[in-house]
Amino acid sequence: MKRILALVVSLGFLVSAATPAPAAGPSAPGVSPESPDPGAVLERGWIVRAADNICGLRDANQLSNPAKLNYKRCLAATPELKKMKDEGIAPESPEGIQLTNAAATRVGTAANTVRKAGGFCSVWKEISHADGRSISDITARVISQY
């Protein structure tokens, strides 16, 4: 984590609330065109990708107490994906697509329930902070909601 922080700081990607990075063409504010991950938003020290938001606040400037979860593990634990595995249903089949969508909805609903109960502002698949602070992992609590 220290290497990542050093890289972020040395390359000048860290965006503070007082000096937002210039937008790269039509992309969102705070997105650096030189960033190793062009989807990463670095505001107020939070390192996030919009696509990784599951529920709650989406704006990195508003985050105060986010949580993260292992999305693949949460999906795999759903009854829908277990059914797909047990019955050999192909993910690209119509039934597989329906089950996958139902599983994703189940994970989102459970994550939102845990978010509210735990006082978190948002839940992310991946999130980190430039200062290396610990972010609560709610994977087990989400899985227990099924």
Secondary structure, 3 states (H helix, E strand, C coil): CHHHHHHHHHHCCCCCCCCCCCCCCCCCCCECCCCCCCCEEEECCEEEEHHHEEEECCCHHHCCCEEECCHHHHHHCCHHHHHHHHHCCCCCCHHHHHHHHHHHHHHHHHHHHHHHHHCCCEEECCCEECCCCCCEECHHHHHCCC
